[in-house]
């Protein structure tokens, strides 16, 4: 049905191209990004967005192109306004709502942020159908993603969840999982974000937000960090949806399989490649690239160390394909911050594990939770008596 068609607006691949052009460290990607960004702006006649891009010198000013696009924008908006006025005079509420949505969607398409948000909110007020209202809120979330506006994303994610709970259909519920999952990844909540993306893996339809391959890549990146080894095998490595795409994602394939198979030297190589190809060039993940790489290293060290009571620094270094000095410095840093439970005997060149007792950890948890409960009871007794 036409009203169920989700328009891929704004075009989020253009925001990615703009990010690449705004990053001097990604100069090797600038040529392709510049070409793709200009083509996308021309295809959607994005005069307002073009003004933003040229103001930061990401693209050079082409005055004739800008004039042409602005004229096209004005002509199209005039036509939409005429239809809207006609609907107000002669048609019913449904036709008025359709005209308002058409105006809002056009402003969203051409990248006029403030006017688009205002128009989408007005369309939301006037639109009666629950499904169409959810679609408008999802569009507002995409505008937030496009401009990196986290406040806009969070506000509308909450509103979308409330609307979906009132009776959103299966498809919109699944789309919302992807929106929430990507937002959580962008704020470094990999575990919860990964769970949502994994849950949507077999039912993914949110191509207006992210391509399927990029979605699978994001799902792998989030979950390889947070899943246990048995779940990594069951939910990712053996998942048909992942197997289908892995030939096109060789770096992620190497990362995931070498971690599972304990080929740590190859894992380290894949992790370094991942940082350059999937983390730093990704506008959602770039701020978290150093954190992610560090956590993945800690995960690999822990995975190896939990199999031994002790092992030599030389053996550990050879397992990871690095020098003894490198592994010594890195382990020392992680031990000092409490992330690895082991000690280094530098004289004998040995690493000894000292994993905390499970019973001690359970005892500390009981004591801590008991203190919280006692405090709550004391506060309650003061209120009651």
Residue pairs with C-beta under 8 A, 6 or more apart in sequence:
3 129
3 131
3 132
4 131
4 171
6 135
6 138
6 175
6 208
7 105
7 109
7 139
7 208
8 207
8 208
9 44
9 105
9 108
9 109
9 139
9 142
9 208
10 49
10 108
10 109
10 111
10 142
10 143
10 146
11 40
11 44
11 109
12 142
12 145
12 146
12 209
12 210
13 36
13 40
14 36
14 37
14 40
14 41
14 46
14 49
14 146
15 145
15 146
15 147
15 148
15 283
16 33
16 282
16 283
17 33
17 34
17 36
17 37
17 40
18 33
18 37
18 53
18 58
19 283
19 286
20 26
20 29
20 30
20 33
20 281
21 30
21 33
21 34
21 37
21 58
21 59
22 56
22 58
23 280
23 281
23 286
25 280
26 33
26 280
26 281
29 281
34 58
34 59
37 53
37 58
37 59
38 59
40 46
41 49
41 50
41 53
41 59
41 69
42 65
42 69
44 109
44 110
44 111
45 69
45 72
45 73
45 76
45 109
45 110
46 69
46 109
46 110
46 111
47 66
47 69
47 70
47 72
47 73
47 110
48 73
48 110
48 111
48 112
48 113
49 110
49 111
49 112
50 59
50 65
50 66
50 69
50 111
51 66
52 111
53 59
54 60
54 61
54 66
69 110
73 110
76 106
77 103
77 106
77 107
80 99
80 102
80 103
80 106
81 103
83 99
83 102
84 96
84 99
84 100
84 103
87 95
87 96
87 98
87 99
88 96
93 126
93 128
94 128
96 126
97 123
97 126
97 127
97 128
97 132
100 119
100 122
100 123
100 126
100 127
101 123
101 127
101 132
101 136
103 119
103 123
104 116
104 119
104 120
104 122
104 123
104 136
104 139
105 139
107 115
107 116
107 119
108 116
108 119
108 120
108 139
108 143
111 146
113 143
113 147
116 143
117 140
117 143
117 152
120 136
120 139
120 140
120 143
121 140
123 136
124 133
124 136
124 137
127 133
127 136
130 163
130 166
130 167
130 168
131 168
131 169
131 172
133 163
134 160
134 163
134 164
134 168
134 172
134 176
135 172
137 156
137 159
137 160
137 163
138 156
138 160
138 172
138 175
138 176
138 179
140 152
140 156
141 152
141 153
141 156
141 157
141 160
141 179
141 183
142 208
142 209
143 149
143 152
144 150
144 151
144 152
144 153
144 156
145 153
145 182
145 183
145 209
148 283
150 186
150 187
153 183
154 183
157 176
157 179
157 180
157 183
160 176
160 179
161 176
161 180
164 172
164 173
164 176
168 176
171 205
174 200
174 203
174 204
174 205
174 206
175 205
175 206
175 209
177 196
177 197
177 199
177 200
178 196
178 197
178 200
178 204
178 206
178 209
178 210
178 215
179 206
179 209
180 193
180 196
181 193
181 194
181 195
181 196
181 197
181 200
181 218
181 222
182 193
182 197
182 209
182 210
182 218
182 284
183 193
184 190
184 192
184 193
184 196
185 193
185 194
185 197
185 218
185 221
185 222
185 284
185 285
186 284
186 285
188 288
188 291
190 222
190 225
190 226
190 292
191 222
191 226
193 222
194 219
194 222
194 223
194 225
194 226
194 227
195 223
197 215
197 218
197 219
197 222
197 223
198 219
198 222
198 223
198 235
198 236
200 206
201 216
201 219
201 239
201 241
201 242
202 241
204 212
204 215
204 241
206 215
210 218
212 245
213 245
213 248
213 249
216 241
216 242
216 245
216 249
217 249
217 252
217 278
218 285
219 236
219 242
220 236
220 242
220 249
220 252
220 255
220 256
221 252
221 274
221 278
221 279
221 285
221 292
223 232
223 235
223 236
224 232
224 236
224 252
224 255
224 256
224 259
224 296
225 292
225 295
225 296
225 299
227 235
227 236
229 260
229 303
232 256
232 259
232 260
233 260
236 242
236 256
237 256
237 257
237 260
246 252
246 253
247 253
251 270
251 273
251 274
251 277
251 278
252 274
252 278
254 266
254 267
254 269
254 270
254 273
255 267
255 270
255 271
255 274
258 264
258 266
258 267
258 270
259 267
259 299
259 300
259 303
262 303
262 304
264 300
264 304
264 319
264 320
264 321
265 318
265 319
265 320
265 321
266 321
267 300
267 320
268 297
268 300
268 320
268 321
268 322
269 321
271 293
271 296
271 297
275 289
275 292
275 293
278 285
279 285
279 286
279 288
279 289
279 292
279 293
280 286
280 289
285 292
297 330
297 334
298 334
298 339
298 340
300 320
301 330
301 331
301 334
301 340
302 340
304 316
304 319
305 311
305 340
305 341
305 342
305 351
305 353
306 353
306 355
308 353
309 352
309 353
310 350
310 351
310 352
310 353
311 350
311 351
312 349
312 350
312 351
313 324
313 327
313 328
313 344
313 349
313 350
313 351
314 324
314 349
316 327
316 331
316 351
317 323
317 324
317 326
317 327
320 327
324 349
328 344
328 346
331 340
331 342
331 344
331 351
332 344
334 340
335 342
335 343
335 344
341 353
341 354
341 355
341 356
342 351
342 352
342 353
342 354
343 351
343 352
343 354
344 350
344 351
344 352
345 351
345 352
